[in-house]
Amino acid sequence: MTSASKAYMKETANGILLSLYIQPRAPKNEICGLFNNSLKMKVNALPAKNQANQEVKRFLSRQLGLSRSQVEIRHGKKSRMKTVLLHTTHPDVKNILYQWEG
């Protein structure tokens, strides 16, 4: 995999930073591959009242086997472009992220 394909992910001392592009109001929750150096994620929630953000945290925690407290939205709480910190560096989590590239 090239470094360009991993531009959406950066390993830090605190865990893994992800760049996500969120599409709210989708029929179902899913990862749709890469979009503008971010992972594109569709969520079945409205952007109002923090619903989409909560759904992002719920979906990521379930899919990656993490607790919700290990999924933190660092930037973009009111934007489609979000930076999410996963408080883990476990190799299994990274392998799942690589599979989501598409």
Secondary structure, DSSP 8 states (H G I E B T S, - for coil): --TGGGTTEEEETTEEEEEEEEE-S-SS-EEEEEETTEEEEE-SS-SGGGHHHHHHHHHHHHHHT--GGGEEEEE-TTSSEEEEEES---HHHHHHHHHHT-
